[in-house]
């Protein structure tokens, strides 16, 4: 009897894990945003207590740029004077340097900071034109990002800010509570 309950428990945990990965838009190309959606990002400083270790200075943001899959710069901003990470949030409205909307595809965000350059990969997609919701490895785009830098007890991370106002339990992603990264196919 006990063995049966253990088997049922393992099956349930495995099911929740698979549903969570699929529900949260897990893909090889990173985060996904709909065409025309405003993309917001920020730098987060965190400190992990470590006996006798260094103190952490606040990270300064120097500027940011977005490149396409060919590493060509499509948008950029230099910050003068440099801003403290706690007082800064980056916003990109998917327009290039000439104020023209960029197309669907794979992009990479770079943010230059006083601690080094951080990067995050993402995809812009058209929900009305997709044939399947999640990319298969036939159209994989391998993108290596550096989303955090750790030095002693100090960690600097580049994160996309989600506009989600309510929490998400793994089984309830279909309610639309977790922003664009989890949106499925279909026109809004």
C-alpha positions as CSV (number, residue, x, y, z in Angstrom):
1,X,0.0,0.0,0.0
2,X,2.8,2.4,0.9
3,X,4.6,1.6,-2.4
4,X,1.5,2.5,-4.3
5,X,1.2,6.0,-2.6
6,X,4.9,6.6,-3.3
7,X,4.3,5.8,-7.0
8,X,1.3,8.1,-7.2
9,X,3.3,10.9,-5.5
10,X,6.2,10.6,-7.9
11,X,3.8,10.6,-10.9
12,X,2.1,13.7,-9.5
13,X,5.3,15.6,-8.9
14,X,6.6,14.7,-12.4
15,X,3.4,15.8,-14.0
16,X,3.5,19.2,-12.2
17,X,7.2,19.7,-13.2
18,X,6.5,19.0,-16.9
19,X,3.4,21.2,-16.9
20,X,5.3,24.0,-15.2
21,X,8.1,23.9,-17.8
22,X,5.7,23.9,-20.7
23,X,3.4,26.5,-19.1
24,X,6.2,29.0,-18.4
25,X,7.2,29.0,-22.1
26,X,10.5,27.1,-21.6
27,X,12.5,27.4,-24.7
28,X,16.1,27.3,-25.9
29,X,16.0,30.9,-27.1
30,X,15.2,32.6,-23.8
31,X,12.3,34.9,-22.9
32,X,9.6,35.6,-25.5
33,X,7.7,38.8,-26.1
34,X,4.9,39.6,-28.5
35,X,5.4,42.0,-31.4
36,X,4.8,45.6,-30.2
37,X,5.0,44.7,-26.5
38,X,7.1,47.1,-24.4
39,X,10.1,45.2,-22.9
40,X,11.2,46.4,-19.5
41,X,14.4,45.3,-17.8
42,X,16.5,46.2,-14.8
43,X,19.6,45.5,-12.8
44,X,19.2,43.9,-9.4
45,X,21.9,44.0,-6.7
46,X,21.8,41.3,-4.1
47,X,24.2,40.4,-1.2
48,X,24.7,37.0,0.3
49,X,26.2,37.2,3.8
50,X,29.7,35.6,3.8
51,X,31.9,35.6,6.9
52,X,34.7,38.1,6.6
53,X,33.9,39.0,3.0
54,X,33.7,42.2,1.1
55,X,31.0,44.9,1.2
56,X,29.0,45.5,-1.9
57,X,28.8,48.9,-3.6
58,X,25.8,49.8,-5.6
59,X,26.1,49.0,-9.2
60,X,26.0,51.8,-11.7
61,X,24.3,51.4,-15.1
62,X,26.4,52.9,-18.0
63,X,24.1,52.1,-20.9
64,X,22.4,49.4,-22.9
65,X,22.0,48.1,-26.4
66,X,20.0,45.5,-28.3
67,X,21.4,43.4,-31.1
68,X,19.8,41.1,-33.6
69,X,20.9,37.5,-34.3
70,X,23.7,38.8,-36.6
71,X,25.0,40.9,-33.6
72,X,24.1,44.2,-35.4
73,X,23.0,46.9,-33.0
74,X,19.3,47.8,-33.5
75,X,18.8,50.1,-30.5
76,X,21.0,51.6,-27.8
77,X,21.1,54.2,-25.0
78,X,24.1,55.6,-23.2
79,X,23.5,57.0,-19.7
80,X,25.2,60.2,-18.8
81,X,25.5,60.6,-15.9
82,X,25.6,57.0,-14.9
83,X,22.6,55.9,-12.8
84,X,22.5,53.7,-9.7
85,X,20.8,50.4,-10.5
86,X,18.2,51.0,-7.8
87,X,17.1,54.2,-9.5
88,X,17.0,52.8,-13.1
89,X,14.7,50.7,-15.3
90,X,15.3,50.2,-19.0
91,X,12.4,50.3,-21.4
92,X,12.4,49.3,-25.1
93,X,9.4,49.7,-27.3
94,X,10.7,47.5,-30.1
95,X,11.8,50.4,-32.2
96,X,15.2,50.6,-33.9
97,X,17.6,53.6,-33.9
98,X,15.5,55.1,-36.7
99,X,12.2,54.7,-34.8
100,X,11.1,51.8,-37.1
101,X,9.5,48.7,-35.6
102,X,11.8,45.7,-35.6
103,X,10.7,42.4,-36.9
104,X,10.1,39.1,-35.3
105,X,13.2,37.1,-34.5
106,X,16.0,36.5,-32.0
107,X,17.6,39.4,-30.1
108,X,20.1,39.9,-27.3
109,X,20.0,42.7,-24.7
110,X,23.4,44.0,-23.3
111,X,23.5,46.2,-20.3
112,X,26.9,47.8,-19.4
113,X,27.4,48.3,-15.7
114,X,30.2,49.3,-13.4
115,X,30.6,45.5,-12.6
116,X,30.8,44.4,-16.2
117,X,28.5,43.7,-19.2
118,X,25.4,41.6,-18.6
119,X,23.3,40.0,-21.4
120,X,20.0,38.3,-21.9
121,X,18.6,36.5,-25.0
122,X,15.0,36.9,-26.0
123,X,12.6,36.4,-29.0
124,X,10.0,38.7,-30.5
125,X,7.1,36.7,-32.0
126,X,3.8,37.4,-33.7
127,X,1.1,35.3,-31.9
128,X,-1.2,35.6,-35.0
129,X,1.4,34.2,-37.3
130,X,2.8,31.3,-35.3
131,X,2.1,27.7,-36.5
132,X,3.1,26.2,-33.1
133,X,3.5,27.8,-29.8
134,X,6.9,26.6,-28.7
135,X,9.8,26.4,-31.0
136,X,11.2,23.0,-31.8
137,X,14.9,22.4,-32.4
138,X,14.4,22.8,-36.1
139,X,14.6,26.6,-35.6
140,X,16.8,26.7,-32.6
141,X,18.8,29.8,-31.9
142,X,21.6,29.1,-29.5
143,X,22.3,32.2,-27.5
144,X,24.7,32.4,-24.6
145,X,23.9,35.1,-22.1
146,X,25.5,36.4,-19.0
147,X,22.6,37.2,-16.8
148,X,24.5,37.7,-13.5
149,X,28.0,38.5,-12.2
150,X,29.1,37.3,-8.8
151,X,32.0,38.8,-6.9
152,X,32.5,37.6,-3.3
153,X,29.1,38.1,-1.6
154,X,27.9,40.6,-4.3
155,X,25.7,39.5,-7.2
156,X,24.5,41.7,-10.0
157,X,21.7,40.4,-12.2
158,X,19.9,41.5,-15.4
159,X,16.2,40.6,-15.3
160,X,13.2,41.2,-17.5
161,X,10.4,42.9,-15.5
162,X,7.1,41.2,-15.9
163,X,3.9,43.1,-15.7
164,X,2.2,40.3,-13.8
165,X,0.2,41.7,-10.9
166,X,-1.0,38.3,-9.6
167,X,1.0,35.3,-8.7
168,X,1.2,32.2,-10.8
169,X,0.8,28.7,-9.5
170,X,2.2,26.3,-12.1
171,X,-1.1,24.8,-13.0
172,X,-2.8,28.1,-13.7
173,X,-0.6,29.7,-16.4
174,X,-3.5,29.5,-18.9
175,X,-5.3,32.2,-17.0
176,X,-2.9,34.8,-18.5
177,X,-1.4,35.9,-15.2
178,X,2.3,35.5,-16.1
179,X,2.8,38.1,-18.9
180,X,3.9,37.5,-22.4
181,X,6.6,34.9,-21.8
182,X,3.9,32.4,-21.1
183,X,1.3,33.5,-23.7
184,X,0.3,30.8,-26.2
185,X,-0.5,31.1,-29.8
186,X,-3.6,32.9,-30.9
187,X,-4.6,36.4,-31.5
188,X,-5.5,38.5,-28.4
